Amino acid sequence: MRVRLEERAGFVIVRPDGPRLDLSSTAAFRHTISLAAAESPRAVIVDLGEVAEIDSAGLGALMAALRCIRRYGGSMTVCGLQPAVREIVDLTRVHRILSIRGTLDEALAQEAVPARCH
């Protein structure tokens, strides 16, 4: 899995290119999150629009990402959940912990303070 890191309108966007966020792909995801957090962002958006499946390792990677970003004083929003991913997130009640928006545009609009990357 390739994970893209980009900046848009001052926000750091992390985009795994799918199709699965699982044990075999979480290393690349965690590495990219570490890079994003090291930039001292205040707002990171994880766009899972291309991820069709997620397992417990993928959920663990999302939770680790949230902890990492919060440790740097930032916030994380997840968007673009496909139906199967949304179902797992809801069943595991991870939606109670993560900030989730339907689309990237909604995530960008809900974030009040954009990130600054150096």
Buried (B, 14 or more C-beta within 10 A) or exposed (E): BEBEBEBEEBBBBBBBEBEBBBEEBBEBBBEBBEBBBEBBBBBBBBBBBBBBBBBEBBBBBBEBBBEBBEEBEBBBBBBBBBEEBBEBBEEEEBBEEBBBBEEBEBBBEEBEEBBBBE
